[in-house]
Amino acid sequence: VNEWNLKATEVVGFRSDEVMGRDFVEELIRPENRVQVKRVLDNALQGHDTSAFEFPLFTKDQERIDVLLNAIPRLNGHGRISGMTGYVQNITDRKKAEGDLYRVVRDLRLLIDTANAPIFGIDKGGKVNEWNLKAAQIVGYSSDEAMGRDFVEVFIHPDHRVKAKLVLDDALHGRNTANFEFLLVTKLGAPVEVLLNTTPRRDANGVVVGVVGVGQDTTDRKVAELDSYLRVMLDSANAPVFGIDLWGRVNEWNLKAAEIVGYSSDEAIGCDLVEAFISSKYRGAVKGVLDDALQGCDTSSFEFPLFTKQGERVEVLLNATPRRDANGEITGVVGVGQDITDRKKAEAETARMTSETRFILDAANAPIFGIDVEGRINEWNKRSEELLGYTTDEVMECYALDFVSHEWRESVKRVLDDALQGISTENFEHPLATKSGGNIDMLLNTTPRRDANGEITGMLGVGQDVTDRNKAEVEKARMASDTRIILDAASVPIWAIDKEGRINAWNKRSEELVGYTSDEAMGLLASDFALPEWRARIQSVLEDALKGISTVNYEHPMYNQAGERLDMLLSTTPLLDASNGEITGVVSVCHDVTNRKKAEAVTAQMASEMRRLIDTANAPIFGIDKEGRVNAWNKKSAELAGYTSDEVMGRDLVQEFISPEYRVAVKEVLDNALKGLVTSSFEFPLFSKAGIPIQLLLNANPRRNDIGNIVGVVGVGQDLTEERKAMKTEVDLIKAKAANDAKSQFLATMSHEMRTPLNGIIGVNQLLMETPLDDEQRELVGLTKTSADSLLSLINDILDLTRVESGKLELEYLDFDVRNTVEDAIDSIIMAASIKGIEVISAIHTSIPASVRGDRDRLKQVVLNLLSNAIKFTQSGEVEVRAELESETA
């Protein structure tokens, strides 16, 4: 031995001075390994490399460690072999993890072979590649006899081959099948009923490479035996096994799970697996795997951490599969884990190296370089080559400071030395010289580079080319200068404030208009230039702009330094930082509208006078805009139409106030006016709010603005309603008289024509009453007589109506019996009452004389009308006619 580094001392326990000069093979290698190790070393001394040679070393304390050796020749300055250098990797933890994995595989193999259920496997071609003892026992074929044979064709009953092949094909496509019942055929040809569960068999990458089938005895006894056996198998398994129900609660927890996590079965059963045993960071991912299994999807080799009862982290590799009942329904999830904590520790060194490599790859769009503890470059990515022009071969082993100009070397060296002392630096800006002689501005982040033991072995630098950014900042400064020139040349006052509301820009026009120079205005609060009563409102507008809310044409008064009042229109917009978009202030542009306001005041006075003239006019006057919406409506219009000005403003005149039959004509008149054509004496009806038509005579004229453009229509009307009503009344009277005369003539003629056949009916009915009749027939004939008399009375009423209208009606004054008259009226409607189930009662007071004088037919007509209405509006019960004596005359 002539080389022995610190790591060798740490791993083996011997110091450098304890091993130097000693025979490596004879003194440090156990006898049973010396021949193989010496052969490797001799090969290296002959010039032959050896990689990944595995052998055991024993420490100073006689503890065994497993190592991997890479042996390479060592050359002197003349290129001759002067010895051998060995690079060793401690793989003790990895070997231990592999041993645990081997034991799990061995235990699972033993579990399969000793299982009390037939278990078989097939490859993707359907050939048997697993066949446990129970399968051999049931079917009669040994494992050697079954291996390599077509499972479906050899071992499945012909009646079940098609279904069985579908089930196996499903599994080869990643779909589980539970409780598939079929017939196996034994070696002697006897059928055996089997309940089969199939699941895909996957390789380490999760690719389906075959199918595993587990059979089940269909008898209750075998089911019970198998359940008991599986319980023993789970508890004795060398891997943690757990189960959850459909709600994620633990319902299986074997001894290995209890051993690893520290919670007993009693403590775990019924707990929510994810919430109770998984850290919050991994709950979502673990829940996703379990939910997939509850949906029927297996998950293999899912890695996540568990935390023990004592709070220690345990790395687990999980296979999760659905748990199904006898009907194939998913009832939960079974998870089989593997404790990979030791393996993960063994992989830590590789993970750190991978992390560094990943860091470099992820930052590939930025220049990245690395140096060792002596300051020599040992990393140089493509982006560094592109920016500086030096290839990796050209810079390797060169000092990093060689690429820094002399005036910057001291400060750059300080940053690199800090990183080598464990102090990172961010955003250190400095120039670098390129191969072509140019310069680039670099923003540098440095971080220490450490080995597996955390020792600093160098520095990693990630740069950012900010040359373009710096040029942009120069350009920004130039643009700011140009902006100042533009602002000062502007014809309107422009000023700006910072986030505190203080003025930081004030152009020439602001100086001229307000009277304060830029120097005088700078730093003052912008709101101080407003009138006291306006300051709060101006401040609100500026604060809105600082929140990102622009304001356009906000009008306010102010006084300049000379005391003159100015009317201003203020527009504000936020001022943004181009680098991050943050609001840094407000830019305000003002317009002096003092002269315009004076002109508007004169115009307003004229408009007011014109409004008074229109409102006091004795004619209806209205206006519409170019879209036909009302924009003027004087008091006379409101008086006639019943709509106030507020009610009609903005509404469509034609569509809402003109009757449908006149809309086309009125719209044409208004459209002509909008084209510049005047219309005089156009008559049309306008409907008031109460629905009353108003007859108007309209003159329509174009309405123009101050530059002569047509902006609407002005209509001046004349109310012709009363005049037209008088004319219509006269015509209506003539028409009514003619209609009434025609009606009376018609009724008289019809009544006379109807009386002739009716008199015949009454006469024949009278003759019928004189013939022999039984009581029922006589009653019916009597009802016919009463109804005919009523009809005759109705005809007489119609004749009476014509007489009333012609003024010729005369009442009769004859003696008659009130009782008989009332009874006759009741007889006329008794059938209608009977149909509705209503009883009609008459109550004639005894004080009424037997004979009275008057018009019997008119009285009967009144009573009959009252009874008809009473029956019509009575749904059930009775109708009573009551007559009493009120007064008596001679």
Number of C-alpha atoms within 10 A of each C-alpha: 14 13 12 17 9 11 12 17 16 11 16 19 17 16 15 16 10 11 17 13 11 13 11 16 17 12 11 16 18 14 10 8 13 17 13 14 20 15 11 21 24 16 17 22 20 14 18 13 16 16 13 13 14 17 15 18 19 16 16 14 9 10 11 13 17 19 19 18 20 19 24 22 21 16 15 9 7 7 8 11 15 13 18 21 20 19 13 18 16 19 18 18 18 18 17 15 20 15 12 19 17 12 14 17 14 13 17 17 13 12 18 20 19 15 20 22 26 25 24 25 22 25 19 16 13 20 19 23 19 20 24 22 21 20 23 21 14 16 21 17 18 16 17 11 12 22 18 16 16 16 24 20 14 15 20 21 20 13 10 14 19 13 14 20 16 11 21 26 18 17 23 26 16 20 16 23 19 23 20 18 17 19 19 23 18 19 15 9 12 11 16 15 15 21 17 22 21 24 26 26 20 16 11 8 8 12 13 18 16 25 29 23 23 21 23 21 19 15 11 9 10 14 14 12 15 18 13 12 15 17 14 12 18 22 19 15 20 23 24 24 23 25 22 25 18 14 13 20 19 23 19 21 24 22 20 21 26 21 12 16 20 18 18 16 17 10 12 22 18 16 16 17 22 20 13 13 18 19 16 11 9 14 16 12 15 20 16 12 21 26 19 17 22 25 14 20 16 21 17 20 16 14 17 17 20 20 17 17 14 9 10 11 14 17 19 20 17 21 19 25 25 26 21 19 11 11 9 14 13 18 15 25 29 24 23 21 23 20 24 21 17 19 19 18 15 19 14 13 14 12 14 15 14 12 12 14 11 12 13 21 13 10 14 15 14 18 23 25 22 22 25 19 17 13 19 19 22 19 19 22 19 17 17 21 18 12 17 19 16 16 15 17 9 11 18 16 16 15 16 22 18 13 16 18 15 9 8 13 16 12 12 20 15 11 21 26 19 17 23 25 15 18 13 18 16 14 13 14 16 17 19 20 17 17 14 9 9 10 15 16 19 19 17 20 19 25 22 24 21 18 12 12 8 9 11 17 15 25 28 26 23 22 24 16 17 16 15 11 11 12 12 12 12 12 12 13 12 12 12 12 12 12 12 15 13 12 20 18 12 14 13 18 22 22 24 22 25 19 15 13 19 19 22 20 20 24 22 20 19 24 19 13 16 19 16 16 14 17 12 11 21 18 16 15 16 22 19 13 18 18 15 11 8 15 16 13 14 21 17 12 19 28 19 17 23 26 13 18 13 18 16 14 13 13 15 17 16 17 16 16 12 9 10 9 13 18 19 19 17 20 20 24 21 24 21 16 11 9 6 7 9 13 17 14 25 27 22 22 18 21 16 17 16 15 11 10 14 12 11 12 12 11 12 12 11 12 12 12 12 11 15 12 12 20 19 12 15 14 17 24 23 23 22 25 18 14 14 20 18 21 20 21 25 22 21 20 24 21 12 18 20 17 17 15 17 10 11 18 17 16 16 17 22 20 14 12 18 20 16 11 9 13 17 13 14 20 16 11 22 25 19 17 22 26 14 17 13 15 16 14 13 14 16 18 20 20 17 18 14 9 11 13 17 19 20 19 18 21 19 25 23 23 20 15 9 6 6 8 12 17 14 25 28 22 22 20 23 17 19 15 14 11 10 12 12 11 10 11 11 10 11 12 11 10 11 11 11 11 12 14 13 11 14 19 12 12 17 18 12 14 18 13 11 13 15 10 11 16 14 11 15 18 13 12 16 15 10 14 17 9 9 9 12 8 9 9 13 16 13 12 17 16 18 18 22 19 18 18 18 21 16 18 17 15 20 18 17 17 20 20 17 22 15 14 14 12 10 10 13 10 11 12 11 11 13 16 14 20 17 13 18 22 15 21 24 22 20 22 20 18 13 14 22 12 8 14 13 18 14 19 13 14 12 15 12 10 10 17 12 12 12 15 12 14 15 20 18 15 14 21 17 11 18 21 12 14 20 17 10 16 21 12 8 13 11 12 10 14 16 12 15 11 16 11 11 7 6 8 3 2
